[in-house]
Amino acid sequence: MSDPLAAEFSARAAAAPRRAIRVAIVVVVAVMIAATLALWAWLGPAVFYEVIVAGIAGCF
């Protein structure tokens, strides 16, 4: 006989790391968007665009 309570607990325990990863991804994306908007507000759209283009060009 299988214990349904134990199976439910096991399923929740297995889902916890996946949920933590999802939360971490959402937080990272939100921080990146906030940083982008802050830099755009601080540097202005034209200067910010030039910084991004120079950064991309520096990668190649």
Secondary structure, DSSP 8 states (H G I E B T S, - for coil): ---HHHHHHHHHHHHHHHHHHHHHHHHHHHHHHHHHHHHHHHH-HHHHHHHHHHHHHHH-
